[in-house]
Amino acid sequence: MLPKVYAQDRVITGKVTLAKDGSALPGANVQLKGTTRGTTTDGAGNYKLSVGPNASLVISLIGMVAQTIEVGSKSQVDVTLVESESELNEVVVTALGIRQEKRALGYSVGEVKGSDISNAQRDNFLVGMQGRVAGLTMTTTSGTPGSSAMIQLRGASSIGGNNQPLFVVDGLPIDNRTFNQGALVSNRPNRDNDYLNRAADINPNDIESITVLKGPEAAALYGIDASSGAIVITTKKGSKGAARVSYDNRFQSTEVYRFPEVQTVYGRGALGYANPSAATIPAYFGPKYAADAPLYDNIHSFFQKGFTQVHNLGFEGGSDIATYRLSTNYTNQTGVVPTTGYKRLSVRLTGTARISPKLDVMTSFNYVNSQVTKAIRGNYGFVISLLAWPANDDITNYLNPDGTRRILGGSINQGETDNPFFSVNKNKSGDVTNRTITNFQLNYNPTPWLNLTGRFGADLYSTQSNLFLSPESWQGTDVTLGGFSTKGSVENALENSQLLNGNLLATVKKNFGKLNTSLLLGTTIDDRNYKVTTAYGEKLYLPDFNSTNNTDPTTQRNKYTQTQQRLQSVLGSLTLNYDELLILTLTGRNDWSSTLPAANRSFFYPAASLAFNFSDLPALKARGNTFYYGKFRASYGQTGRDAPPYKVAATLVPQTSTGGGFAYDFYGSNPNLKPERGESYEIGTELMFFGGRLGLDFAYYNKTLSQQIVTQRLSYGTGFIFGLLNGGTFNNRGVELQLKGSPVKKADFGWDVILNFSKLKTDVKNLPADVPEYYNSDTWLYGNARSSAFVSNLQDYFPSTNVAYRSYNFNYYQRGSGSATAIGGYSYARNKNGDILVNPTNGLPITNANFLPIGDRNPDFTIGLTNSFRYKSLSLSFLLDIRKGGDVFNGTAMYLWRSGLSKKTLDRDTPVVFKGILRDGKEDSNTPTPNTIQVIPSLRSTDYYSSIPESEFVEKDINWLRLRDVTISYVLPSALLSRSKVFKQASVFVNGTDLFLLTNYTGADPNVNGTTATSGGVGAGGIDFGTLSVPRGLSAGLRVGF
């Protein structure tokens, strides 16, 4: 029978155009309804397709309303598409590259157009996503070139693991790792040196669209790597037609304009006496500067104007048989910090070919070279050194006439912080990455009802990094030695990364009257192999020669780290679609992970979603435009997460002590380790009014995470220090709301508004090993404050019957209690009434020296508000980022306070009596003794300023209104371009990024991350110590097409 059916097929042609102006629409999908057979339009909007009798065509294009057309006996079927006002019938790319109409989805997805990303004019496209997707949080690590960005979807999915989403490009995952300094010989913490997260290698100009899958129910088909959601990127492809050339550029100037305030009244010294050599903390408690003393604006003298130039050049074209697109990108950025910079060269070639009417091939090859020159930050980085530099000393004068370091004190070993000019010029840090990403896809349609898709990808990169510390530098961290202590050091690292993956999918489609069914079966494999080789040496022979050959051989050390993991899976998905009214999708996936014990490495997780387009009910079909569309959706999903490689069994490591050999590492075995589990459900609705010009998308989600895998200290009796343990349960729940409107939509003028609202609440039920707190040591930046997760029943762990805990008044520890985003730290000791306890011998407050919740970084809600205006050929768009609530630990302010540089220390000669109760044995009685002891701060500078605990430097309820980006563009008239006979289209634009920030935060910038994107858990977002604020930028450029 099949030959007879195919014998009745005939070829039809047609053209797809835009309704508003009749222009051709290249790249539109033309698919035979109910089958996998289809094609795309060429550069002139034309298509050709073989169809059978009683055929119907579905024509779709991202950003357009899809059309369904009955072919009948026609041999030419022309179609006009209208721009989607409501995105009701818009096609989105979901898990595994599956294209679906948005109305068929039973879960919430976020969508960002590639044009919005490129118009944001960000070198790292991740930064441009903040505010454009409800439930997405982006935090940058600093304002320097090549800094990383951390993204979370709907909060944390793991207390101690990786919470960044999976990144997928054209159906295959890519690497988004950030280098972990634990692989270095020096085993540095992930806070003094930043590394670019690898997703930032993607050229924003190559992005066609981004779909954000936020929960397990949406991303279940991607498996454990998508346990924190997935960001699915579709890149631009070539279209049919004559060869076309495009070019665009951007020239941007940036500047830092927000700084912490420091006092310039008092100089170096202690107890009011001058000590010009006082270089250690505290240092600025001397007398006032002389009235005629020259004072320098050292902060503004240090920073410079940054400059960025970006060039994109593209070629594309093709025929009915094959298409191609070649894109190149060159970015060169000079940072606001001297010597820092970032360069990127990206070349991407994409090709498609129709081998036969049933077989299509798509290949892509992307080469990226990136170079980052950095300034070391952190405890003794350039920001802290700059703030601490004496106002009566010219910071630009950092060298002696003989080229050696000019110091303020008697000698370097007094602990004098590095002059920031010396630090950025003499200490070197940088890395170079060469990366190739390849993608090969086969799409075979043996019958109209069966489609076979195979994909294979390879993501390979090599990163060479270098860290050089001058022998005259005090630069170091709290756990690593500085250059002076080591007499100079050099450390080189080479990381070779290999990610090989592929999937094979079979899709069967069959219609039974009004019931359309689709069954997807598939298998995937993911193989990751990371190798890091580091070489380290100390005691430089020549002070400025950056080479390990320049170090004492007796100090030289090597370290080799390899982590390999493999993931195999099978998956399936069944979709039942009844007359586009009710769509049920059931999915399931089973993973086998190499990082878990053999008995527990196989785990299965299902998902289900339901979309009910109730506005298509017969009783509502006769509705007017006032109520245009309505959908109810519900979904449920489970997910899992495996363990880090090589942590299940105890490992042997080489010994550097006399005799060498091997010994056990710090980590003990856990043969019973199980995967983390997640369970989530979501309900929501989509409503549209007034012909689609007003739309509402609401979602409520509830996600429970259990069997958390965390690193926990073990009893020394085990012979080990750490071990991976299961345990801990916490819950995330929240609401998301998106409002879209087109208040004005006329031929010459249009106004579109998009508002994204997000609200999240976390609730920690319990923690592994039944401890009250879990913390990330990387986030312990300054003093005694860190990123923590606390259980809500803290009083059970610190009973008041224990004398040691009587000063723990838990009425003051509710903020952050039960939260995964808490700030843990020291606080005031208090009596049962909440009064601060004061030491009767000196009149200073007593600190409760235990880590308890002193803040919660989770905001009350966030809003992203986008406005777009169009008047003829002129357009204006801007994005406002709004946050309400959430706490920030201002470690920089605490540093300035304790060093006498804070403006709040200017009243140091004013007597102070701390309001509190003496700890004299009567503090919990009905007649406690009020404190009346007077203290003069300037006479007690050695202990007065250090007596104020970390809790007092947590700034509560921080709000901000930030102008993320604004763009004005103008399209040159075609009549003007026709005279040149060279340009087919041209436009110019002006753009601003982070132009202003309104906030009640007293520091430089509340949107901070004190570590890097490598840090596990929720990281150090909301912990500010020595972090550079995001610079504002102003740019201009042009786009032309030939």
N, C-alpha and C positions, 0 to 999 in steps of 0.2 A: 504493500500500500504506500510506503514512503516514497518510492519513485514517482508514483502517480501524483502525490500531493505536491512534490517539488516541481513536477512538470507543469503544474498549474500556476506556479509563481510567475510574477511579472515585475518589471523594473519601473518604478515611478521616480519622478524628479520633483524638485520644488525649491523654493527659496524662503528663508526665515528672515523677517525684518522686524525692526523696532516700530511699534505702533505710533509713537508720538512724532517721528520724523521720517519714517520709511527707510532708515539706514540699515545696512546689512548687519546681521548678527553672526559672526564667525564663532565656531566652537560650540554651537547649540547641539544638544543631544536629541537625536531623532530615533526613537525606539519603537519597535513593533510591540504593541500592548500584549501583555501576558507571556512574552518570550524574552529571551536574552539577546535577540538579534537587534542590531541598531547601527547607527553611524553618527558622524558629526558633520556640521556644515563647514564649508571651506571659507577662505578669506572673504569671498563675496556673498556669503550666506547661503550658498547653494548646497544641495545634497542629492544623493542618489541611493535608492534602497530597493532591494528585492522583497516583494510582499506576496502573500497568498490571498485567496478570496476572503471576503468579509473582514478585511484587516482594519485595525484602528492604530493610529500613530499617537504616541505621547511625545510632545516636543517640550524640552525643558532647558533652562539655562539659569545658573546661579544669579539671583537678583531679579529674576523674571517670574511671572505667573505661568505655570505650566499649562499647556493646551492639550486636549485629547480630541483628535480629528478622525471621523470615519472616512475611509478612503473611497469606498464604493467602487465605481467603475472609472474614476478619474485617473489619468496618467500623470497629471501634474497637480501637486498639492502645495500651494503657497500658504504660509502661516505668518501671522503677525503676533508678536508677544508684547505684553505691556509690562512695565516695571512694577515689581511687587511692592505695593504700598504696605501690605500687611504681612508679607512673606508667608502667606497662607499656603500657597502651593509651591513654595520655594523648595528646591532640591538641596539637601545638605549631605556632606560626606561623613559617615559615621564609622563605627568600628570595622576594621579590616578593609577599609576603602569602599564599603558598601554605600551606594548612593540611594537615598530615600527621600520621599517627600516629607517635609516637616510635619504635615498633618497626620502622618502615619506613626509618629514617634510617641511612645508612652512615657517619656522622661524628658526632663529639661536639658537643653543643650545651649551652649553659648556660641555665638557666631561673630566673627570679625572678618571683614573684607580685607583683601590684600591692599586695596587702595587706601583704606584707613590706616593700615600699618605703615605703608610707605609715606603717606602724608604726614604722619607723626614725626618723621625725620629723626628717628633714633638709630644709632649704630647697632645697638642691641635691641632687636625687635621685641624682646620680652618686656622691656621697660615701657614700650608703647601699648601694652595690653592692659595696664592698670586702669581701672575705671570703665573699661569697655565690656566687661563680662561680670555679671552678678555672681558672687561667690568666689571670685578670683582675687587673691592677695599677692602683690608683688612688692618685695623689699630689696632695695639696692644696698650693697655693702659700703659704698663710698662714692664720692664724686670724681674719682680719678679714672683715666682711660683704662679700658680692659678690666674693670671691676665686675664681679659676678652679681647675679640677681637671683633671688630665691622666690619661687612661685609655689603657692599652696592653693588647693581647691577645696573649699568647704572645711577648712581647718586641718588639723593634723590627723593622720591616719595611723601614726605609730609614735609612741612616746619617745623611743630612742633611735628609731630607724630613719630611713630616707623618706621624706614626705613630699618630694617633688614629683609631679606627674610624669607619665611616660610621654615621650615625644615621638610622633609617628610622621614620616614624610612619604607621601605617595604609597601608603599601605604597609610600610615597613618601619619598625622602630629604629631610631638612631641614638647615639650616645649623648647624654647630657651631664656627664661626670664633671666634677671639679677636683683638681688634684688635691690629694690628702697628704699633708706634710708629715704624717706619721710614717710615711715610707722613706723619709730622709734619715741619714745617719744621725743627725742632730735631733730627730724625733720632735720637731717643733710643733707647738699647738697651732690649730687652724684659726689664728687671729692676727698674727703680725705680718702676714703676707697673703695677698689675694691672688686668685687664679680665675681666669675667665671660664664660666660654664660653657660647655661645648655646643649647646644649642644656639649660642650667640654667633656661631660661625655661619649660620644661614643668612644669606643676603636678603634683606627685607624686600628688595625689588623682585625677587623670584617667587614671592608668595602670592598665590591666587586667592586662597581663602584659608581660614582657620576655624575648625570646629572644636569646641571644648566639651569633653565628656566628663562630667563632674563626679559622678558616683559609681559604685560598683555595678548598679543595675544598667548603666549606660556603657561601661567599659569592660564588662565581664568577659567578652570575647578576647580581650587582650591579655587576660591572665594576671599573674601576680605582679608583673611590672606595672600594671595599671591600677594597683590597689589604691593609689592616691589620685586616680583619675588619669585622663589622657588628653593631650593637645595634638589634634590631628591636622596636619598641614598638607594642603594640596598646592603643588607648585604650578607655575604657568607652563603651558605647552604651546608648541607652534601651531599655527592654523594654516589652512590651505590658501593658496593665492600666490601672487608674485612676491618676490623677496622684498622684505621691508627692514629698514634700519631705524633704530630709536636710540636716542642719547638724552641723558639728563644729568644734572650736576647739582651740587649744593656746596655753599661756602658758609661756614658758621663760625661765629665768635662767641666764646663762653667766658664767664667770670664768676668767681665766688663772691657772694655779697652778704652772707650770713655767717657771723662768727660769735663765739662766746665772748662775753665782756670781761675784761680784766681791769683791776685797779692800777693806776699809775701814780699813786700818792706816796706809798711807802716802798722803801728799798730793801735790799738784802740785809739780813741780820736776825737776831732773836732777842726777845724780851725788851725791845725798844733800842737795842744797841746795834750799831753798824758793824757789819762783818762782810766786806766785799767778797770774801772768799767763800761765803756760805753758799754752797752749791747743792747741798742735799736738802731733802724735805724734812721739816719746814724751813723756808729760806727767806720769806718776805715779811718778817716781823721786826724789821729794823726801824730806824727813824725815817721821817719824811724826806723825800728828795729836796734838795736845795731849790729855792725859788728860781734861781738863774741856771739850774742844771739843764743841759740839753736833753730832751726826751725824743725818742725815735718812734715812728709808726712802723714797728717791725712787722706787724701782721700784713699790712698792705705792701710792705717792701718785699715780702717773700713771694706772694702769689703773683702770677702773671696772667695775661690774657691768653686763653686757650684758642686754638684755631683748628678747624676741621675742614677738609675738602673731600668730597665724595663724587665719584664719576661712575656712571653706569652706561654701558654700551651693549646694545642687543641687536641680533639678527634673527629673523624668522621667515618662514615661508613653507611652501609645500604644494602637494597635488592631491588627487583623490587616493593615491597609493601611499604616499609618505609625507610627513611633515618634520620640520626641525626647528629648534630654537637654541641659539647660542647667546648666553648672557655673560657679561664680565662686570666685575665691580672692583673699584679701587678706593680704599678709605685710608686717609692719613690724618691722624689726630694728634695734636700737640696739647698736652694737658695744662691745667691751671697751676699745677705744681711743677717747678723747674725739673727738667730732665725726663719727665714722664711722657709717654706717648703710646700710641696704638696704630698699627698698620694692618690692613687686611687686603689681600688679593684673592678674589673668588672668580672662578671660571666654571660655568655650568653648561653642559650640552645635553639636550633632551631630544629624542627622536621617536617618532611613531611610524609604523609601517603596517600596511594591510597585505599580509603574505598571500592570503586567499580570501574569498568571501566569508570564510568561517574562522580565520586565524588572524589575530592582531598581535603586534609586538610593540612594547614600549621600553625604551632604555634611557637611562640618564647617567651622567658622570659629572661629579662635582669635585673640583680641586680647590682647596682653601689653604692659603698661607697666612698666618697671623703672627705678629710680633708685638710683644708688650714690654714696655720699659716702666718699671714700677718704683715707688718709694715705699720703704718699709714703714709700717704703721704700728699701732698697738701701744704697749706700756711706755716705751721710750721712742715712739715714732715722731714724725715731723710735726704733727698737730700739737701734741703735748709739749714738745720742746719749744715750739714757737710761742705757745701761750706762757710758758715758764721763763722765757728769756727776759732779762732785765730791760726795763724801758729806757734806762740811761746808757745802754750799750748798743752800738750800731751792729745789727745782726748780719749785715752784708759783709762785715769785716771778720771773716772766719778763719783766715790763714795768717800765719806769721810771714815775715819777708822771706824766710828760707823755705816756705811751702808747707811747713808743719802746721798742725792744728793750733789755733789760738784758743786758750782756755781762760776761764774767769778765775778759777780757784788755783790753789798751789800746784795741784797735779791731777791727772785724769782719774787716778784711783780713789779720789774723794767721791766719786759717783756723779760727777757733773753730767747732766744730760747733753747730748750732742747738739751743737748748733745745727738747726735744720738745713742750712745751706751746706754745711759740712756733710750732714747725713745723706742728702740726695746726690751730692757730687762725689763723695768718697765711698759710700756704701752702695753696692750695685745689686740690683735685683731685676731679673727679666726672664722671659721665656719666648721660644720660637716653636710654632706648631705647624706641621705639614699634615694635611688631612685629605683623604679621598673618600667619597661616598658614591657607591655605585648601586644601581637599582635596575633589575631586569625583570620584565613582566611578560607573560604569555596569556592571551585571552582567546579561548577556543570555544566555538559554538557548534558542536557536532549536529545538534538538532535544534529546532526552535524552542524546545523546552528545557534544554540542558546547556549549562555553561561551565567550563573548566577554566580556572584561573591559577596560574602558578607565579610566584614571585621569589626572587632571590636577591639578597642585598649584602653588601660588605661595607662596613664603616671602619676605616683604618686610619689611625693617626699616630704621629710621633711628636712628642714634646720634649724639647731640651730646655732645661731651666738652670739658672745660675744665681747663687747668692754669695756675695762677697762682702765681708765685714772688715773694715780697715783696722789695723792694729792700734789706731788712735781713737777708735770709736768705743763709747760705752754701750752702744746699742745691743740690746739683748731682750730677753723676756724673763718672766718670773721663774721659768724652768730651764732656760737655755742661757749659755754664757755669751757675753758680748765680745766685740773684737779686741778690746784691751785685755780682757782676762785670758783670751786665747792667743794673744799677740798676733791677731789677724787670722781670719779663716776663709776658706773657699769651699763651697759645696756645689757640685754639679749633679744634676739628675737627668736621666733619660727614661721617659715613659713611652712604651710601645703598647698601643691599644688595638685590639682586634675584636670587632663585633660582626659575627656572621649569622645571618638569620634568613628564614624563608618560610613560606606557607604555600600550601596546596589546597584549593577550595573547589568544591563542586556544588553548583546551585541548580536545583530542579524546580521548575515552575509549572503549575497546572491549574487550570480554571475549571470550576464546577458551577456553572451558572453564575450567580452573583458572588460566589465564594472563590476568591483567588488565594492560592496557596504557594508558598515558597519554602523550600527546604535547603538549608546550607549545611554541608558536612566538610570538615577540613582537619588539617594537621599542621602544626607549626614546630619549628625548631629554632633555638636561640643559643648561640655559643659565644661566650665572652672570655677573652684571655688578656690579662693586663700584666705587663712586666715593667718593673721599675728598677733601674740600676743607678746607684748613687755612689759618688766618690767624695770624700771629705778629707781636708787637711788643715792643720793649724801651724802657727809660728812662721809667718811669712819672712822670706829672705829680703825681698824688695817690697816696700810698703804699698805700692800701687799696681803691682803686676798680678792680674787676675787669672791665675792658673794654679791647678793643684800641683804642678811641677815646681811651683814657687813655695812649697810648704815642706816642713821638716818630715822626712820619711817616717820617723818614729810616731808621728801623730796621724798618719794617713790611715783612713778606714774606708772599707767598701761595704755596701749593703745591697743585696738583691732580694726583691720581693715579687712574687708571682701569685696572682689570684686568678683562678679559672673556674668558671661555672657554666653549667649547661642546663637548659630547660627544654623539655619536650612536652608536647600537649596534643590532645585531640579535642575537637569542639563540634558543636552542632547548634543550629538555630532553625526554628520552625515559625513561620509567619502565616497567620490565618486572617485574611482580609475580606470582610463581608461588606461588599458594595461601598467601599470607602467610608462606611459608617462606623464599623467596629473592627479594630485591628488588634489582634492578640499576638504577641511575640514571646516565644519560649526559647531560652538559650541554656547551654550547659558546656562546661569546659573542665577537663581533667589535666592537671599538670604533674610532671615528675621533675623534681628539682635535685640537682647533685649536691646542694649544700646542706641537706638535711639527712639525718640517719636513715638507713635503708628502710627501716620499718615505717617511717613516717613521711617519706619523700613523695608519696602519691596522695593527692588531695583533689576533691571535686567541689565545684561550686556552681550553683544554678542561678538563673535570673529570669524574670518574667516582667512584661510590661503590657499595658492595655491602653489603647487610645480610643475614645468614644467621641466622635464628631457629632454631638447631639444636635447641632444646627442643621444637619442633613436629614433629620427626621421629617417624614412627610408633613407633619403638623406645623413644622417651622420653616419648610422650604419656601413658603409664600411670604416670608418675612421681607420687610423693606430694608433699606440701607442703614436704618438706625441701629438695629442689631444685625451685624453682618456675619458673624461667625462665632461658634462656641465649641470648645473641646474640653473634655475631662480626661485626665490621664492619671495612671497609677502604675507604680513599678516596685519591684522587689529584687534584691540581688545579694549575693554573697561573694566574698573574695578571700584570698589568702596572701600570705607573704612569707618568703623563706628567710633563712638566716644568712649572715655574711659568710663568705667562703672560709674554710679551714678554722672554724671556731667550735665545731662539734666535738672533735677529739683533741687531746693535748698534743702539742707539737714540740719538736726539738729545734733549738736554735744554737748557732755556734757561740762559743765562749771566747771572750777576748782576754781572759785572765791567763796567768801562767799555766802552761800545759795545754791550753786550748780545749778541743773536744766539743761535746754537745751537752746541753742540759735542757730541761723542760722550760718552756716559755711561761709567761704569767697566767695564761688561760688554761683552766682545767677542762675535763671532758664532761659532756652531757649527752649520753647516748639516747636519752628519752626526749630530746628536744622536739617540739611540734611546731608546725607553721602557725604564724599569727592568723587570726580569723577576723573577718569583718562581715557585718550583716546590716543591710540598709534598706529602707523603704522611702518612697517619695510619692506624694500626691500633689496634684496641681491642676491648673486650668488655664486655658487661653481663651480670651474674649476679644472680639473686635467689633467696632461700631463705626457708623457713618461711612460705609463703603470701604472699611479697612483703614481709614485715616487715623483712627484711635485704637490702639491695641494694648492689652494687658496680659502679662504672663506671670502667673503666681506659682510658687513651689514651696512646699514644706517638706523637709527631709529629716530623717532620724537615723543615725548611724552608730552602731555599737561595735567597738573594737575589743577583742579579747585575746587571751593567750599571747600577750605582748612578749616579744623577744628583746631583752635588754641585758646590758652588761652589768653585773652585780658583783660587789665584793664578797669573797668567800671567807670562811673561817681559815685562818692560817694552818689549822690542823690538817687541812686537805692537801697541803703542800703547794697550793696555788694562791694567787691573789684575786683573780677575776674568773668569772664564768658566765656563759650565756644561760639565762633562765627564762622559762615561760611564766607568765603570771601578769596580773594587771588587766583591768577592764576599765574603759572609759567610753563616754558617749558624747557624740556631737549632734546637735540638733539646731535647726535654723530655718529661716524663711528667706526667700529671694523674690524680688518683685522687679519686673521690667515693664516700663511704660514707654510706648512709642506713639508719637503723634505727628501729624502734618497739619499744623494750624493754618498754613497758607500753602496752596498748591495751584499756581496759575502758570500760564505759558511762559511768562517772563520772570516770575518771582516765586520762590518756594522757601518754606521754612520747615525743617524737620527737627524733632526733639527725641532724644532717647535718654531715659533715666533708669539706672541700675541700682537697686537697693539690696543690701545684704545685712543679715543679722545672724550671729552665731553664738551658741552657748556650749561650753564643754563641762563635763561632769566626770571627774575621776572617781570610780567606785573603789578600786583597790590597786595596789602596786605589787610587783614581784617581790618575793621574799618577805611579804607583809611588812614593808617599811613605809614610813609616813611620807617620804620625799624621794623623788628621782630627779637627778640633776645632770646637766651636761658640763663636764669640766672645761671644755673649750670656751664656754661662756663666762667663766670666772675671770673677768677682765681686770677689775680693780676693787680693792677693799673686799668686803664679804657680802657680795651680792652676785646672784647667778640665775640662769634660766632653770626653772624647777617645775615639777608637777607634784601637787600635794593631794592627798586624800582629804575628804571632807570631815572625817571623824578624827581630827587631830587630837582632841582631848583624850581619846582612848589610849594614845601613845605617850602622852605627857600628863599623867594623873596628878591632880593637885595634892593628893595625899603624899606624894613624894616631895620632900623639902626642896630638892633641886629645881622643881618645876612650879613652885608657888608664885614666882614672879611672871608666869606665863598667863596673862589675862587674855583669853581667847576671843573676847569681844573685839579685840584690836587686830585679830588675825583672820577675819572673815574675808577680807579682800584677797583673793587668790586661793582661798581654801577650796579644795575640790576642783581646782582648775589645772588644765594641762599647759596653760600659758602664764603661769604665775612667775613672780619674782621672789626668790628665796633670799633671805638675808638677815643681818643682825638688826635689832630694834631695842627700844627702851624697855628696861625691866619695870614692871608696874605691880601695884598692890591689887587687892580684890576689887577695889573701887575704880581701878583704871588710872590712878595717880602715878606719875613718874617717880621712881625711886631714886633718891639722891644719896651720894656717899657723904656721911656725916663728917668725915675727916677733911674733905676738900671742897665740898659744895658742888661737885660735878655729878651729872646724871650717870646712872649705872646702866651698862649695856647688857642686854640679854644675849649672851654669846652662843646662840644656837640658830640654825637656819630655819626660819618660819616664814610663812607667806607675808610679804610686805607690799605686794602690789599684784595687779593682774593686767597683762598687756593686751588682752582681748578687748577690742572696741565695742561700744554699745551697738553701733551700726556704721556702715560706710555707704557712700553714694557716689556714683559716677554720672555726671550730667553732660551730655553732648548736645550742642546746638549747631545746626548747619543751615546756612542761608545761601540762596542762589538768586542772583539778579542778572538775567541774560548771560553774559560770558564771565561774570564776576562771581566768585564764591568765597564764603567765609565760614570756617568751622572752628570750634574750640571745645575743649574738654576740661571740666572742673572736677577735681577729686576732693571729696568731702569726707571727713571722718569725725565721728562723735564718740568721745570717751576713749578709754584705754590708758594705761599707765606707762611711763618711761622712767627707767633708772638713769639719772643724769650723773654718771660717774665722772664726767669732766668737771661738773660743778663741784662735786665732792673733792676732787683733786685740787681745784683752785681754792676751795675753802681751807683745806688742810695746809696748803702752801702759803696762805696769806694773800693770794692773788684775786680772790673773789671780791667784788664790790661790796658784798655783805659783810666783809671784815673791816670796813672803813670805820665802824663805830667801836673799834678795839679798845679805846680808852674809856668807854662808858661802862660803869659798874653794872654787873648782871647778877640777878638772883633767879636761879632756875625755879620755875613753878613746879613744885613736887613735894614729896614726903620723904623725910629722912628714913633711911633703912637702919633703924636703931632698935629693932625688936618689937616696936609698936605699930609697924606699918600696916598690919592687917587687923589692928584693934579698932574699936570704935572711937578712939582718941589718938589718931596718928599725929606725929610731930611735923608740922609744916616746915619746909626749908626756909631759912632766913640768912643763909651764908652768902655773903657778897663776894663776887669774883670779878677781877679786872682782867679781861681777856689778854691784853697786851703783856701783862705780867705773868700769864700762865699759858703762853703760846705753845709750850712743849706738850701740854696735855689738854688744854681747854678745847682746841679745835678738833682733836682726835676723839673727844668724848661724845661727839654727835654721831649717832649710828647711821648706817646705810638707809634705814627706813625713812629718814628725814630728807633724803635726796631722791626719793621716788616721787615724781611729779604726777599727781592724780588727774584723771579726767581730762586728758589732753585732746584738744580738738584742732582740726585744721581745715582750711580751704585753700586748695592749691590749683593754680592754673597749669595743668599738665602740658597742654600744647594748644597752639592757635595757628591757623594757616589761612592766608589770603592768597587766592590764585586767580589768574586771568587767562582765558583762552583767546589767543589772537584770532581775529576774523579770518575766515577762509579766503575772502576776497583779497585780503592783503597778502596772504601766503601764495595765492595763485600767481601773483606777479613774479615771484622769485623762481618758480618752476623747479624748485629744489625741495622745499619743505611742504609736506602734506598736512602737518599739524604742528602747533607750537603753543606753549603756555609758559607763563612765568609765575613765581610764587615767592612769598615772604613767610617765614615761619618763626615762631618763638616757642621755646621749651622752658618750663619751670620758671616763668617770668616773675611770678610773685607767690608768696606764701603768707597766709594770715593764720596765726596760731597763738595759743596761750602758753606754749612751751617756752621756757626761758633759755634753752640751749639753742644750738645752731639749727638743727633740723630734727624733728621727732621721728621721721621715717628712716630709721637707722637700723643697721645690722652690725653688731660689734664683732662678728666673726666672718666666715665666708659661707658660701652655699654648701660647703662640704659638711658642716655641722649637722649632726642628726637631730631628731626630734623637731621642735619648733625653732631651733637655732637661737641666735641672739638678737632677733628683732625686738626693738624696744629697749635695748641696752646700749647706752651711748657713752663711749669712752674713747677719746682721741679719734673720732670719726669725722671725716670731711663732709660738709653738707653738699648737696647736689648743686652744681653751678647752673646758672641760667644761661640760655643760649639764644642767639638771634641769627637767623640764616636767610639766605636768598638763593634762588637757582632758577633753572629753566629746563623745560622738556621739549624735545623736538622729535618729529618723525619724518622719515624720508621715503 
